[in-house]
């Protein structure tokens, strides 16, 4: 009977302690009451990823980590202000070097990352089981038990006590998720194996010299150029003004001289867009033969020469004057593979720019064996590049499929 009473007392005392801790958290945190109680009770929608609810235990764990990170950022910002004085108060400086900590952003980034890798790990069937993690924690508890130093035997903690302490640092669902995520990240971060043929091709590409002439423009740029070429008669402007005024209530009509600049701009924009559409149609015609001089005349954009290029330079080609451009557009490498000096190709397009290229000079490297150190270094670089590309593609696909959502809001302290 006494033992049962003791158990009830212990349970009651534990419940009181939990309530007191929760009340302190509610009093000293700026987090909305509903969000804190949801984290404590494990109810309420925190968010989801891939159809899986975000665990309240995981969210609570990362909330504490973000809080600690936020405190560290505040200390760092204070140190910067102390060291730099007035300079550190400049808004531009603060935005670049000491941005204000954002709890919501920290939670989104942290949870998205761990659930992304955890989902990848689940798909790859990697990660330890709950039993394996329990065994690992038990081993840590046993080691702590063996290594403890006490003055009197009554102060010696049991293995179970150490086990509970270690488990209190992170719930089991957090440990399982993070272990799976860590194993998946480690597995996919291994450099991709690269064949000797690919290494030789990369080394040759780095030594292949190119000199190109190019004509490159955006829709906005060519539209502006086309507008400058349009000349309007006063009769055209007046006629358009009269037509527009007939569509406007009499009390809202404006004098011709006030409205004239806006009418001119509207007419020129409309005519320039029609000219641009005709140019686009001509570029897409199968019989179209690109000629840079004619294209320069049509578009008002002058060709420019880009010397000293190699094939790996094309994604970030130096155009001079601090300007850089992506010339590794769809179709460019195929064109260069078949083209000789004087050949012109295009249009090559991305979401913003249209490019026409003319090959001025190609310098092929001599066929020679590369030393083992250079091959090993290139193999490692290529392997890491391919690994990074693979991870980026997996991340893009998985985040798109998972539709990460964080419905809870987390405020700064």
Buried (B, 14 or more C-beta within 10 A) or exposed (E): EEEEEEEEEEEEEEEEEEEEEBEEBEEEBEBEEEBBBBBBEEEEEBBBBBEEEBBBBBBBBBBEEBBEBBEEBBEEBEEBBEEBEEEBEEEEBBEEBBEEBBBBEBBBEBBBBBBBBBBBBBEEEBBBEEEEBBEBBBEBBEEBBEEEEEEEEEEEBEBEBBBEEBBEEBBEBBBBBBBBBBBBBEEBEEBBEBEEEBBBEBBBBEBBBBBBBBBBBEEEBBBBBBBEEBEEEEEBBEEBBEEBBEEEEEEEEEEEEEBBEEBBEEBBBEBBBEBBEEBBEEBEEEEEEBBBEEBBEBBBBEBBEBEEBBBEBBEEBBBEEEEEBBBBBEBBEEBBEEBEEEBBBBBBBEEEBBBBBBBBEBEEEEEEEBEEEEBEEBBEBBBBBBBEEEBEEBBEEBBEEBEBBBEBEBEBE
